[in-house]
Amino acid sequence: MNIVLIGYRGTGKSVVGSILADRLGLKCVGMDAEIVKKADMSIPDFVEKYGWPKFRDMESELARELSELDNVIIDTGGGIIERPENIEALRNNAVIFWLKASVDVIVKRITDGTERPALTEGKTFTEEVAEVLERRIPKYQDAALHEIDTDHLTPEHVADRIIEHTQPT
């Protein structure tokens, strides 16, 4: 069974995925890192050159590929839930965890991040996060079996909670 981590940027997916991989002896696959590797360019460069729809196509293809694996941790990009077929594919043999955080915490965590281009134009960074998050929250809720609020938890504590939900009792 796979563990799939979904959530907005800055909610801790990559860090928690790495901790889980170490603790459980599993491989962690970062979808954004895999796309960068396949495209041979950064995500902002890819989106600038080919646009968001082409990026989402690559993301969907990778979701289908990863759904065929077993016993891996999949750290998804924040927009994986934009296409229902991605979640359908990832649900195959997986438990999906939504790592969530408040807008203020997300903004504090990713203010200096350059790995993703803007999703909206003409808005402040905080307004963009709030707007996109508001639109995505129902999709994250529908996709996830479990939700973990990461605002006041260390990544280690988030990993502990995920392990509690995935280990047989």
C-alpha positions, -999 to 999 in steps of 0.1 A, spaced: 0 0 0 12 35 -8 9 67 13 -1 97 -7 4 132 7 -17 160 -8 -21 196 2 -11 232 -7 25 242 -10 41 248 24 20 223 43 50 200 48 45 172 22 81 170 12 96 171 46 70 147 61 74 123 31 112 122 37 107 115 74 81 87 66 105 72 41 133 70 67 110 56 94 92 31 73 121 21 51 101 31 20 110 52 -11 95 87 -12 87 100 -47 83 138 -50 61 144 -80 74 179 -87 110 166 -85 101 139 -110 85 163 -134 116 186 -132 137 156 -140 116 144 -169 112 179 -184 148 188 -177 138 222 -166 123 239 -135 86 241 -131 84 279 -136 105 275 -168 82 247 -180 50 266 -173 64 297 -190 74 277 -221 45 253 -224 17 266 -201 -2 251 -171 -23 227 -192 8 209 -205 22 208 -169 -11 193 -156 -9 167 -185 26 157 -173 13 155 -137 -16 133 -147 7 109 -166 30 107 -136 1 101 -113 -10 71 -134 26 58 -134 30 61 -97 -3 45 -90 12 12 -104 39 12 -77 36 -4 -43 50 5 -9 60 41 -18 53 74 -3 41 99 -29 46 136 -22 23 153 -47 22 188 -60 -4 211 -45 -25 211 -77 -28 173 -81 -64 176 -71 -72 199 -100 -80 168 -121 -103 141 -106 -86 114 -127 -53 121 -107 -70 112 -74 -87 82 -90 -54 69 -101 -36 77 -68 -63 60 -47 -54 27 -63 -36 9 -35 -31 40 -13 -42 59 17 -44 96 9 -35 122 36 -44 159 33 -18 180 51 -34 213 56 -24 246 71 -39 281 75 -32 308 49 -9 327 74 12 297 81 15 287 44 25 323 35 52 323 63 65 289 51 68 296 14 72 334 10 107 330 -4 100 299 -25 108 301 -62 100 266 -73 65 274 -85 52 303 -106 22 324 -96 -12 308 -101 -31 341 -103 -21 375 -116 -26 409 -101 -29 397 -65 -6 398 -35 10 366 -25 -13 362 5 -44 370 -16 -33 343 -41 -28 317 -15 -62 325 1 -80 324 -32 -64 292 -45 -67 275 -12 -104 284 -9 -111 269 -43 -91 238 -36 -102 229 0 -133 210 -11 -112 190 -36 -86 181 -9 -114 171 15 -130 149 -12 -97 133 -21 -83 125 14 -91 97 37 -74 116 66 -67 153 73 -39 165 94 -36 202 104 1 210 103 -1 246 117 11 237 152 28 203 146 64 195 138 70 174 107 79 146 130 46 148 148 27 148 114 47 117 104 37 101 138 1 107 130 3 92 95 21 61 109 -6 57 135 -32 56 107 -13 32 85 0 6 109 -21 -24 117 -34 -25 153 
